[in-house]
Amino acid sequence: FKIAPTKYQLVDFSEQQFKMLSFFGNEKVVFPKTVTQRLESIIGALKQVVQVESLLEKDVADLALIPASTTPYVHLLPVGDAFQLEVFVKPHEQAEQYFRPGSGQQTVLDQVDGKDCRLERDLTTEQEHSAAVLTALQLPSESQLGDYTWGLQDPADCLQVLSALQPLRQAEQVVVEWPKGERFKLLGQINSDQLSLRISQGKGYWFGIDGEIKVNENLVFTLQQLLAMTEGNSKGYIEISDGQFLSLTKKFQQQLDAARGVVQQGAGKALQFHNLAGLALDDLFEDAQLEADEHWQAQQDRLEKAQKIRPRVPKSFDAKLRPYQQAGFRWMMQLAEWGVGCCLADDMGLGKTIQALALLVARQKEGPALVVAPASVCRNWLRETERFAPTLRPQVLGIHNREEIIAGLEAQDLLIVSYGLMHTQVELLQAVEFSTIILDEAQAIKNYNTKRSKAAMQLQGAFKVATTGTPVENHLGELWSLFQFINPGLLGSKQQFAARFGVPIKNGDPERMEQLRTLVQPFILRRKKSEVLKDLPPKTEIIYNVEMPEDERAFYEAARRNAVEKLENELDDQPAGTLHLMILAEITKLRRACCHPSLIDKTTRLPGAKLEAFKEILADLRQNEHRALVFSQFVDYLKIVESYLKKEKISYQYLDGSTPLKKREQAVNAFQGGAGDLFLISLKAGGVGLNLTAADYVIILDPWWNPAVEDQAADRAHRIGQKKPVTVYRLVIEQTIEEKIVQLHNQKRDLADSLLQGTDSSTKITAKELLRILKNER
């Protein structure tokens, strides 16, 4: 007999019963009222052989009337590796029949406590109660197989249903049955408030941590076991033994995930965490029963004290800070009070230098301070200090009296050193205990293997600050280098960081990205211009597509095919690193061809489509009295542009990496003073340390791999002090390598912001990807 859409019952009939079944058949038999007396006689005889439910007035008159139960019954049945969930009602717990909620006969005859009775069903209430249970279960509509029937494809889905049913069962709002035997059993649910934790001082920067959670007298798990058992388990269940499980609350799962990004195995495989990582464990510590030694308490006291201070900008500081700059100053002072380093990562043009100078003045009595900056920016630091911080004694370290100057440093002294001199004079510098060390444009140490980066790690300072608008430009390893300077050990060794965060995040693991974000967020401050400078004029960015004429297109295509052929011949004979460099070299050659054909073939007479497009833009700008910054990565292309400007007697200023510092300053001051319609600048030489708000247009002649470098260049004009709207043109030759580069910008732009928001898609470009780009493959 089919008793449900997917449920059958096997019945063994006696010969007598089978004859009766054959007599009645499968169709409903209707008797006229005139034979009622005869029918009552037949029913009386039948009762001696089979159970008979009769609604005849004579039979039911003396039967007790009992309201039927409306409690839903949930049946769980294994079907292969999957499960099926069905919902029924049962008029009484002793009744034998199940019904679909709201369906079937309203009055049911059955036995309760051995006595015949009438069970009166409330069909509407049955449906309401069942609907409430199903709402709590939140079963996806696509898993529904029929009326009150669902398919659960994964054992974890079945466990999730059991977990959701648990509070309903305790409230006696549902009955759960396993008609084919119980497959899974939930022993209970655990939460962080059941966790006992112990923290003790470890070696160096580390604190040891252990703990346990007691489920019952026979079931105890250590913190280490919990972290291991929940690794990669997003469903929130722990299998204790075959078919027996514990569930974790969602909050406890999140807390363990956060702990997994912070806690690691130390010597002897005991768990430990960096002393600055405690903030990432705050939720867990707050809920758990915590037992900590006096060293941890002292750490917490320092943090609490730092959070309570309300530092004010010194009266001797001769500049008025904007509200967000005052907030940045207070944030740095609080971290200095706590005794930890930080990264001021505001957008370009938000005044990181002025905030850092206010900090230096506030800490001037603590001892001498050090600023390390690109050579092109050192003089700017000197001028800004003399202008806004008259109580400081700034000096730029030059070629004379280095030992004497460094040895004689005292409180209120500010030593300004270029990155180049820092690594050559690191032995002298590391002998001084500076009160404050500021690495300006700190992306300069993003490659840990360089002499510059290794020298920075040797500097001794009570408070270390990295200022950069691009804490991460290409990959997460750059973030590790910055943190190794400001807070050594927080992100583990380089190898540990790559294994724990770098590789999983590269493979698209959002949980690891969130763990990293939580870990570094207390020590990074980043504000966008759009958020804090409501009075800054708008910036419009335009991709200016340039079409090649047929002869130049043929020239470019010939160069591209030659490059592909050359590389394919070398494909199997070169190691991966060498091949990568070879591909980049060929791509650079094509990028130069896009700028001007003569950059790869001096004999060609092709005029260059991009140069012609630039001339058109320039004519329009001059006609409307606009001034522009013109950037290119290729100095020899700037020389071609410069030659055209000279020929047309168009006034300009010029700057590249070979321009002496003094001449650089003169050019900047002249342009700001109104001398020159254009300022030609090589991309890397002009990406930092320039305030060129006299321009309201920026023209980027050739797109660079990393848009952050272009953004820095554009922000030479779009910064505090700019009164006019700024327009940025990026000149891109259609259907060339340049279009591919612009497409890659979407993967890299705003990587630092993505990190803080919990997403990241940035990776290094592999040799295979580069070759596909070269072949014009998608």
NUTORMI-544143 format. One line per 3 residues: number of its first residue (from 1); their letters; for each residue x, y negated, z negated of C-alpha. Coordinates in pm, whole numbers. Layout:
<atoms>
NUM	a	X,Y,Z | ... .
</atoms>
This chain:
<atoms>
1	fki	0,0,0 | 126,-353,83 | 77,-560,-231 .
4	apt	284,-865,-126 | 442,-995,200 | 758,-797,131 .
7	kyq	639,-562,-146 | 484,-216,-114 | 363,38,-370 .
10	lvd	378,415,-319 | 70,597,-464 | 36,975,-506 .
13	fse	-337,1071,-462 | -493,1391,-586 | -701,1592,-336 .
16	qqf	-1023,1467,-497 | -906,1104,-487 | -796,1140,-126 .
19	kml	-1144,1266,-28 | -1299,961,-195 | -1054,731,-12 .
22	sff	-1143,897,319 | -1512,848,244 | -1484,476,174 .
25	gne	-1221,413,450 | -1027,87,489 | -1327,-139,542 .
28	kvv	-1535,-306,272 | -1855,-103,204 | -2172,-303,140 .
31	fpk	-2470,-153,-44 | -2820,-308,-44 | -2965,-414,-381 .
34	tvt	-3242,-152,-340 | -2988,124,-418 | -2847,-40,-735 .
37	qrl	-2984,229,-966 | -2839,510,-753 | -2502,324,-728 .
40	esi	-2483,292,-1107 | -2524,669,-1134 | -2242,728,-881 .
43	iga	-2010,483,-1062 | -2073,664,-1389 | -1956,990,-1228 .
46	lkq	-1654,825,-1064 | -1531,694,-1399 | -1466,1052,-1504 .
49	vvq	-1213,1087,-1219 | -1058,739,-1151 | -1039,397,-1311 .
52	ves	-1330,187,-1186 | -1362,-192,-1212 | -1730,-279,-1183 .
55	lle	-1889,-621,-1180 | -2238,-482,-1205 | -2433,-670,-1468 .
58	kdv	-2497,-353,-1666 | -2118,-275,-1679 | -1988,-621,-1761 .
61	adl	-2254,-745,-1995 | -2082,-605,-2302 | -1718,-679,-2190 .
64	ali	-1522,-951,-2369 | -1444,-1260,-2155 | -1077,-1371,-2190 .
67	pas	-916,-1672,-2013 | -641,-1540,-1785 | -279,-1653,-1823 .
70	ttp	-160,-1915,-1574 | 211,-1863,-1651 | 414,-1806,-1330 .
73	yvh	615,-1485,-1296 | 939,-1512,-1097 | 1061,-1186,-942 .
76	llp	1423,-1153,-830 | 1500,-865,-596 | 1840,-778,-444 .
79	vgd	1827,-742,-64 | 2168,-621,53 | 2419,-888,-57 .
82	afq	2141,-1148,-77 | 1844,-1195,-307 | 1475,-1261,-268 .
85	lev	1271,-1477,-503 | 893,-1436,-527 | 639,-1614,-746 .
88	fvk	327,-1443,-887 | 81,-1482,-1172 | -33,-1204,-1405 .
91	phe	-374,-1250,-1571 | -244,-1094,-1892 | 96,-964,-1999 .
94	qae	-62,-614,-2039 | -235,-631,-1701 | -109,-418,-1416 .
97	qyf	-198,-643,-1123 | -3,-943,-989 | -159,-1216,-776 .
100	rpg	-25,-1501,-571 | -93,-1831,-752 | -438,-1963,-658 .
103	sgq	-525,-1657,-443 | -740,-1346,-493 | -1047,-1275,-706 .
106	qtv	-1128,-1516,-985 | -1258,-1255,-1231 | -1039,-952,-1299 .
109	ldq	-1139,-644,-1496 | -856,-491,-1692 | -767,-344,-2027 .
112	vdg	-619,-549,-2313 | -512,-360,-2623 | -681,-52,-2482 .
115	kdc	-1019,-218,-2435 | -1193,-313,-2113 | -1232,-688,-2069 .
118	rle	-1296,-961,-1817 | -1002,-1192,-1736 | -1118,-1526,-1591 .
121	rdl	-851,-1691,-1375 | -803,-2070,-1335 | -678,-2079,-975 .
124	tte	-605,-2455,-970 | -397,-2448,-1290 | -205,-2144,-1159 .
127	qeh	-99,-2346,-857 | -5,-2650,-1065 | 212,-2448,-1306 .
130	saa	384,-2266,-1021 | 449,-2594,-840 | 613,-2734,-1157 .
133	vlt	848,-2434,-1175 | 940,-2462,-807 | 1011,-2834,-847 .
136	alq	1255,-2753,-1127 | 1427,-2490,-912 | 1472,-2729,-615 .
139	lps	1482,-2447,-361 | 1575,-2568,-11 | 1284,-2560,233 .
142	esq	1495,-2380,496 | 1529,-2078,263 | 1151,-2024,239 .
145	lgd	1044,-1694,398 | 669,-1716,333 | 411,-1820,76 .
148	ytw	588,-1821,-262 | 883,-1628,-116 | 1243,-1753,-73 .
151	glq	1570,-1599,40 | 1886,-1664,-167 | 2185,-1590,54 .
154	dpa	2460,-1610,-208 | 2490,-1458,-558 | 2586,-1805,-678 .
157	dcl	2248,-1933,-554 | 2079,-1668,-763 | 2285,-1771,-1066 .
160	qvl	2190,-2132,-1007 | 1822,-2033,-1008 | 1870,-1837,-1331 .
163	sal	2041,-2137,-1487 | 1755,-2367,-1384 | 1503,-2113,-1518 .
166	qpl	1675,-2090,-1857 | 1512,-2395,-2022 | 1174,-2301,-1869 .
169	rqa	1201,-1952,-2017 | 1290,-2095,-2358 | 985,-2320,-2338 .
172	eqv	775,-2013,-2234 | 674,-2186,-1911 | 783,-1896,-1691 .
175	vve	855,-1522,-1705 | 1151,-1382,-1510 | 1151,-1018,-1402 .
178	wpk	1392,-798,-1204 | 1164,-530,-1052 | 1463,-327,-933 .
181	ger	1674,-374,-1245 | 1863,-678,-1376 | 2159,-759,-1148 .
184	fkl	2288,-1073,-1322 | 2273,-1189,-1680 | 2346,-1541,-1803 .
187	lgq	2494,-1522,-2151 | 2454,-1893,-2208 | 2573,-2239,-2111 .
190	ins	2889,-2413,-2237 | 2963,-2784,-2267 | 3260,-2997,-2366 .
193	dql	3116,-3065,-2712 | 3189,-2699,-2790 | 3557,-2749,-2700 .
196	slr	3823,-2785,-2972 | 4137,-2969,-2852 | 4478,-3021,-3009 .
199	isq	4730,-3283,-2890 | 5089,-3305,-3008 | 5402,-3491,-2902 .
202	gkg	5614,-3317,-2639 | 5942,-3409,-2473 | 6001,-3743,-2305 .
205	ywf	5685,-3885,-2149 | 5477,-3577,-2228 | 5217,-3468,-2479 .
208	gid	5131,-3103,-2532 | 4765,-3000,-2519 | 4581,-2680,-2598 .
211	gei	4231,-2589,-2703 | 3957,-2330,-2700 | 3584,-2288,-2671 .
214	kvn	3402,-2030,-2883 | 3095,-1878,-2715 | 3032,-1624,-2992 .
217	enl	3232,-1415,-3239 | 3366,-1189,-2965 | 3400,-1438,-2681 .
220	vft	3664,-1714,-2699 | 3831,-1895,-2406 | 4141,-2114,-2417 .
223	lqq	4161,-2442,-2223 | 4420,-2280,-1998 | 4181,-1993,-1919 .
226	lla	3893,-2233,-1850 | 4105,-2438,-1607 | 4220,-2123,-1427 .
229	mte	3873,-1962,-1411 | 3707,-2276,-1273 | 3979,-2353,-1014 .
232	gns	3809,-2381,-675 | 3474,-2284,-829 | 3226,-2559,-748 .
235	kgy	2920,-2352,-848 | 2978,-2386,-1221 | 2974,-2020,-1328 .
238	iei	3231,-1798,-1496 | 3202,-1419,-1461 | 3276,-1261,-1800 .
241	sdg	3231,-901,-1692 | 3050,-718,-1415 | 2718,-896,-1374 .
244	qfl	2754,-1113,-1686 | 2811,-1486,-1648 | 2846,-1813,-1836 .
247	slt	2727,-2139,-1684 | 2896,-2477,-1730 | 2708,-2804,-1747 .
250	kkf	2772,-3035,-1452 | 2942,-3287,-1680 | 3178,-3021,-1820 .
253	qqq	3266,-2914,-1465 | 3356,-3274,-1380 | 3563,-3310,-1696 .
256	lda	3758,-2992,-1620 | 3813,-3111,-1262 | 3953,-3440,-1395 .
259	arg	4176,-3251,-1641 | 4306,-3026,-1363 | 4450,-3329,-1184 .
262	vvq	4632,-3443,-1498 | 4726,-3138,-1704 | 5010,-2918,-1586 .
265	qga	5225,-2633,-1713 | 5542,-2733,-1893 | 5827,-2530,-2035 .
268	gka	5711,-2192,-2160 | 5391,-2229,-1952 | 5228,-2442,-2224 .
271	lqf	4995,-2718,-2102 | 5107,-3081,-2109 | 5010,-3422,-1971 .
274	hnl	5192,-3751,-1915 | 5141,-4002,-2195 | 4982,-4251,-1952 .
277	agl	4738,-3997,-1811 | 4522,-3993,-2122 | 4286,-4249,-1967 .
280	ald	4189,-3991,-1705 | 4093,-3755,-1990 | 3891,-4006,-2191 .
283	dlf	3554,-3838,-2124 | 3684,-3497,-2226 | 3853,-3631,-2541 .
286	eda	3541,-3825,-2639 | 3310,-3521,-2621 | 3544,-3254,-2757 .
289	qle	3644,-3197,-3118 | 3987,-3361,-3106 | 4278,-3298,-3340 .
292	ade	4583,-3515,-3259 | 4915,-3596,-3427 | 5036,-3941,-3536 .
295	hwq	5228,-3996,-3210 | 4910,-3974,-3005 | 4731,-4201,-3249 .
298	aqq	5011,-4456,-3218 | 4972,-4444,-2840 | 4597,-4506,-2872 .
301	drl	4657,-4790,-3115 | 4890,-4962,-2864 | 4629,-4927,-2592 .
304	eka	4352,-5061,-2815 | 4570,-5355,-2918 | 4656,-5430,-2553 .
307	qki	4288,-5430,-2455 | 4203,-5677,-2731 | 4461,-5945,-2646 .
310	rpr	4336,-6249,-2452 | 4651,-6399,-2297 | 4639,-6755,-2166 .
313	vpk	4841,-6905,-1884 | 5123,-7110,-2047 | 5075,-7487,-2044 .
316	sfd	5424,-7522,-1897 | 5312,-7339,-1584 | 5251,-7616,-1333 .
319	akl	4978,-7465,-1114 | 4605,-7407,-1144 | 4512,-7043,-1098 .
322	rpy	4187,-6943,-936 | 3957,-6726,-1154 | 4061,-6399,-987 .
325	qqa	4429,-6499,-1025 | 4376,-6566,-1396 | 4218,-6219,-1421 .
328	gfr	4525,-6070,-1248 | 4756,-6251,-1489 | 4562,-6124,-1794 .
331	wmm	4558,-5769,-1655 | 4936,-5766,-1613 | 4990,-5913,-1960 .
334	qla	4771,-5646,-2117 | 4964,-5367,-1945 | 5291,-5530,-2055 .
337	ewg	5159,-5526,-2413 | 5075,-5156,-2374 | 5423,-5093,-2236 .
340	vgc	5335,-4954,-1892 | 5412,-5065,-1537 | 5162,-5173,-1274 .
343	cla	5104,-5245,-906 | 4943,-5574,-802 | 4801,-5475,-463 .
346	ddm	4585,-5773,-367 | 4512,-5844,-2 | 4762,-6057,189 .
349	glg	4723,-6426,118 | 4562,-6400,-227 | 4861,-6540,-413 .
352	kti	5041,-6242,-564 | 5356,-6458,-605 | 5176,-6727,-807 .
355	qal	5023,-6463,-1038 | 5363,-6302,-1089 | 5524,-6640,-1166 .
358	all	5264,-6709,-1436 | 5353,-6369,-1586 | 5726,-6451,-1580 .
361	var	5671,-6782,-1760 | 5455,-6611,-2025 | 5730,-6352,-2086 .
364	qke	6032,-6582,-2048 | 6135,-6559,-2416 | 6148,-6178,-2399 .
367	gpa	6474,-6185,-2202 | 6604,-6236,-1846 | 6383,-6137,-1553 .
370	lvv	6459,-5993,-1211 | 6279,-6037,-879 | 6378,-5815,-588 .
373	apa	6242,-5929,-251 | 6314,-5913,123 | 6601,-6146,215 .
376	svc	6363,-6365,416 | 6146,-6422,107 | 6414,-6488,-158 .
379	rnw	6436,-6860,-81 | 6057,-6882,-101 | 6072,-6737,-452 .
382	lre	6332,-6998,-544 | 6121,-7287,-413 | 5797,-7159,-572 .
385	ter	5971,-7110,-909 | 6121,-7459,-904 | 5782,-7603,-811 .
388	fap	5549,-7416,-1047 | 5768,-7279,-1329 | 6002,-7558,-1441 .
391	tlr	6090,-7379,-1768 | 6250,-7089,-1579 | 6608,-7102,-1454 .
394	pqv	6599,-6934,-1112 | 6903,-6843,-906 | 6944,-6638,-591 .
397	lgi	7225,-6386,-610 | 7466,-6461,-326 | 7819,-6367,-231 .
400	hnr	7997,-6560,-510 | 8042,-6491,-883 | 7808,-6192,-891 .
403	eei	7963,-6025,-1195 | 7975,-6351,-1389 | 7616,-6445,-1303 .
406	iag	7471,-6105,-1393 | 7672,-6072,-1715 | 7566,-6419,-1831 .
409	lea	7189,-6370,-1791 | 6977,-6487,-2087 | 6612,-6544,-2176 .
412	qdl	6437,-6779,-1929 | 6683,-6684,-1653 | 6524,-6549,-1335 .
415	liv	6758,-6362,-1102 | 6636,-6332,-742 | 6800,-6054,-542 .
418	syg	6743,-5924,-188 | 6681,-5552,-136 | 7006,-5532,58 .
421	lmh	7211,-5670,-233 | 7018,-5468,-490 | 7152,-5134,-372 .
424	tqv	7509,-5261,-323 | 7515,-5424,-668 | 7307,-5164,-852 .
427	ell	7589,-5077,-1096 | 7600,-5437,-1219 | 7221,-5474,-1225 .
430	qav	7143,-5149,-1407 | 7366,-5258,-1697 | 7114,-5533,-1783 .
433	efs	6793,-5464,-1976 | 6552,-5702,-1805 | 6233,-5811,-1981 .
436	tii	6042,-5804,-1650 | 6129,-5660,-1309 | 5918,-5751,-1007 .
439	lde	5957,-5571,-675 | 5801,-5802,-419 | 5675,-5646,-93 .
442	aqa	5735,-5318,-275 | 5650,-5110,30 | 6025,-5158,91 .
445	ikn	6087,-4860,-144 | 5816,-4636,4 | 6077,-4389,135 .
448	ynt	6224,-4231,-178 | 6524,-4089,8 | 6668,-4431,102 .
451	krs	6953,-4593,-91 | 6728,-4892,-152 | 6460,-4680,-322 .
454	kaa	6707,-4480,-530 | 6873,-4801,-646 | 6536,-4946,-755 .
457	mql	6473,-4640,-973 | 6796,-4712,-1165 | 6695,-5064,-1274 .
460	qga	6624,-5104,-1645 | 6323,-5313,-1746 | 6071,-5331,-2030 .
463	fkv	5791,-5414,-1786 | 5795,-5325,-1417 | 5563,-5470,-1154 .
466	att	5531,-5379,-787 | 5354,-5635,-567 | 5237,-5523,-225 .
469	gtp	4935,-5564,-3 | 4993,-5214,135 | 5066,-4965,-148 .
472	ven	5006,-4687,104 | 5072,-4744,473 | 5111,-4401,629 .
475	hlg	5089,-4120,372 | 5048,-4055,0 | 5420,-3995,-54 .
478	elw	5461,-4374,-42 | 5229,-4410,-340 | 5439,-4156,-530 .
481	slf	5753,-4367,-472 | 5585,-4681,-607 | 5465,-4500,-919 .
484	qfi	5802,-4338,-973 | 5932,-4693,-1012 | 5657,-4845,-1228 .
487	npg	5561,-4538,-1437 | 5814,-4256,-1385 | 5679,-3904,-1417 .
490	llg	5308,-3994,-1415 | 5256,-3823,-1078 | 5504,-3544,-1152 .
493	skq	5802,-3461,-935 | 5784,-3523,-563 | 5735,-3150,-502 .
496	qfa	5464,-3123,-770 | 5284,-3427,-626 | 5291,-3281,-275 .
499	arf	5154,-2946,-396 | 4890,-3090,-628 | 4770,-3386,-423 .
502	gvp	4949,-3439,-91 | 4866,-3108,80 | 4509,-3065,-56 .
505	ikn	4416,-3425,32 | 4568,-3390,378 | 4343,-3085,421 .
508	gdp	4038,-3290,325 | 3991,-3195,-42 | 3767,-3471,-189 .
511	erm	3805,-3346,-548 | 4182,-3386,-539 | 4144,-3734,-394 .
514	eql	3908,-3824,-677 | 4152,-3680,-933 | 4436,-3889,-789 .
517	rtl	4219,-4201,-776 | 4125,-4155,-1143 | 4489,-4105,-1238 .
520	vqp	4632,-4416,-1068 | 4338,-4657,-1093 | 4426,-4802,-1438 .
523	fil	4764,-4915,-1302 | 4660,-5065,-966 | 4476,-5393,-918 .
526	rrk	4348,-5464,-569 | 4111,-5741,-463 | 3998,-5811,-107 .
529	kse	3981,-6159,37 | 3616,-6104,126 | 3542,-6033,-242 .
532	vlk	3722,-6321,-413 | 3772,-6601,-159 | 3421,-6709,-72 .
535	dlp	3561,-7041,53 | 3810,-6882,296 | 3698,-6934,657 .
538	pkt	3597,-6625,857 | 3841,-6412,1054 | 3732,-6272,1390 .
541	eii	3924,-5980,1544 | 3901,-5919,1919 | 4039,-5632,2126 .
544	ynv	4132,-5810,2450 | 4131,-5539,2716 | 4365,-5594,3010 .
547	emp	4324,-5410,3340 | 4634,-5314,3537 | 4644,-5384,3911 .
550	ede	4691,-5076,4132 | 5064,-5121,4187 | 5137,-5161,3815 .
553	raf	4906,-4867,3734 | 5104,-4647,3976 | 5428,-4765,3812 .
556	yea	5297,-4676,3464 | 5159,-4337,3571 | 5490,-4242,3732 .
559	arr	5670,-4327,3407 | 5418,-4126,3202 | 5444,-3816,3423 .
562	nav	5822,-3832,3418 | 5810,-3846,3037 | 5577,-3544,3012 .
565	ekl	5788,-3341,3257 | 6108,-3427,3071 | 5962,-3329,2735 .
568	ene	5806,-3005,2856 | 6145,-2896,2989 | 6289,-2958,2640 .
571	ldd	5995,-2812,2448 | 6143,-2475,2359 | 6506,-2582,2324 .
574	qpa	6481,-2851,2057 | 6418,-2829,1681 | 6089,-2983,1565 .
577	gtl	6248,-3295,1415 | 6451,-3373,1726 | 6151,-3312,1953 .
580	hlm	5941,-3549,1742 | 6200,-3825,1789 | 6227,-3755,2162 .
583	ila	5850,-3786,2204 | 5844,-4111,2008 | 6123,-4246,2228 .
586	eit	5926,-4169,2545 | 5609,-4321,2396 | 5803,-4634,2303 .
589	klr	5921,-4654,2662 | 5559,-4644,2782 | 5458,-4907,2527 .
592	rac	5730,-5132,2663 | 5606,-5067,3018 | 5261,-5185,2906 .
595	chp	5415,-5510,2782 | 5609,-5574,3102 | 5738,-5332,3370 .
598	sli	6081,-5504,3369 | 6141,-5380,3011 | 6198,-5028,3148 .
601	dkt	6308,-5116,3505 | 6496,-5442,3553 | 6479,-5410,3934 .
604	trl	6099,-5424,3952 | 5927,-5740,4074 | 5590,-5658,3920 .
607	pga	5462,-5966,3730 | 5314,-5777,3432 | 4936,-5773,3380 .
610	kle	4967,-5846,3008 | 5181,-6155,3065 | 4925,-6284,3314 .
613	afk	4645,-6226,3060 | 4849,-6407,2793 | 4889,-6707,3027 .
616	eil	4511,-6725,3070 | 4451,-6714,2693 | 4723,-6974,2636 .
619	adl	4574,-7215,2889 | 4236,-7193,2716 | 4388,-7244,2369 .
622	rqn	4587,-7550,2472 | 4292,-7703,2649 | 4092,-7679,2325 .
625	ehr	4385,-7796,2106 | 4436,-7470,1915 | 4770,-7350,1780 .
628	alv	4870,-6985,1768 | 5110,-6732,1621 | 5232,-6484,1884 .
631	fsq	5363,-6147,1760 | 5541,-5863,1938 | 5742,-5569,1813 .
634	fvd	5982,-5605,2107 | 6222,-5898,2085 | 6312,-5876,2455 .
637	ylk	5943,-5915,2541 | 5928,-6227,2324 | 6223,-6355,2526 .
640	ive	6019,-6307,2847 | 5735,-6506,2690 | 5983,-6768,2569 .
643	syl	6124,-6802,2920 | 5775,-6876,3053 | 5713,-7139,2782 .
646	kke	6039,-7314,2864 | 5955,-7315,3231 | 5613,-7469,3163 .
649	kis	5760,-7709,2902 | 5525,-7579,2630 | 5648,-7659,2279 .
652	yqy	5705,-7364,2044 | 5897,-7230,1742 | 6079,-6897,1744 .
655	ldg	6172,-6634,1483 | 6306,-6279,1498 | 6517,-6056,1276 .
658	stp	6843,-6221,1383 | 6729,-6574,1293 | 6942,-6710,1000 .
661	lkk	6748,-6784,681 | 6813,-7158,698 | 6695,-7181,1059 .
664	req	6394,-6967,969 | 6292,-7217,700 | 6339,-7506,939 .
667	avn	6118,-7340,1202 | 5840,-7266,950 | 5846,-7619,808 .
670	afq	5850,-7770,1158 | 5549,-7566,1271 | 5356,-7645,955 .
673	gga	5444,-8009,1015 | 5289,-8002,1362 | 5588,-7922,1587 .
676	gdl	5497,-7658,1847 | 5179,-7524,2003 | 5299,-7166,1952 .
679	fli	5516,-6975,1708 | 5680,-6666,1865 | 5756,-6411,1594 .
682	slk	5887,-6054,1602 | 5632,-5837,1420 | 5849,-5699,1142 .
685	agg	6054,-6015,1083 | 5738,-6224,1039 | 5519,-5979,855 .
688	vgl	5603,-6106,505 | 5682,-6425,319 | 5540,-6676,568 .
691	nlt	5266,-6930,515 | 5160,-7052,859 | 4814,-7192,805 .
694	aad	4876,-7459,1072 | 4774,-7191,1327 | 4413,-7086,1372 .
697	yvi	4477,-6819,1638 | 4691,-6505,1620 | 4790,-6313,1933 .
700	ild	4931,-5961,1886 | 5088,-5878,2221 | 5136,-5504,2160 .
703	pww	4951,-5281,1909 | 5168,-5116,1644 | 5110,-4765,1508 .
706	npa	5015,-4892,1166 | 4740,-5156,1157 | 4853,-5261,807 .
709	ved	5163,-5418,964 | 4943,-5609,1209 | 4712,-5716,927 .
712	qaa	5008,-5858,737 | 5108,-6054,1046 | 4755,-6191,1100 .
715	dra	4737,-6292,735 | 5025,-6535,781 | 4749,-6765,911 .
718	hri	4441,-6631,730 | 4532,-6711,370 | 4482,-6968,95 .
721	gqk	4512,-7313,246 | 4352,-7222,579 | 4058,-7451,656 .
724	kpv	3966,-7332,1006 | 3818,-7002,1124 | 4092,-6765,1240 .
727	tvy	4071,-6556,1557 | 4299,-6256,1614 | 4351,-6127,1969 .
730	rlv	4500,-5781,2023 | 4606,-5740,2386 | 4554,-5379,2496 .
733	ieq	4617,-5238,2846 | 4323,-5016,2943 | 4370,-4639,2994 .
736	tie	4724,-4634,2853 | 4912,-4531,2543 | 4799,-4857,2384 .
739	eki	4435,-4749,2380 | 4537,-4426,2203 | 4721,-4626,1937 .
742	vql	4419,-4847,1871 | 4204,-4533,1832 | 4447,-4407,1566 .
745	hnq	4398,-4731,1371 | 4062,-4600,1252 | 4242,-4318,1069 .
748	krd	4489,-4545,894 | 4320,-4878,823 | 4252,-4965,459 .
751	lad	4422,-4653,327 | 4489,-4813,-11 | 4121,-4907,-39 .
754	sll	4022,-4556,69 | 4233,-4413,-209 | 4063,-4632,-465 .
757	qgt	3722,-4543,-325 | 3794,-4166,-322 | 3840,-4100,49 .
760	dss	4147,-4053,262 | 4205,-3937,616 | 4562,-4051,661 .
763	tki	4823,-3803,776 | 5152,-3813,958 | 5127,-3770,1333 .
766	tak	5274,-3436,1439 | 5484,-3375,1749 | 5195,-3182,1910 .
769	ell	4957,-3473,1850 | 5207,-3716,1999 | 5249,-3495,2304 .
772	ril	4870,-3478,2351 | 4860,-3858,2339 | 5133,-3872,2603 .
775	kne	4940,-3630,2826 | 4621,-3835,2792 | 4453,-3539,2622 .
778	r	4181,-3589,2360 .
</atoms>
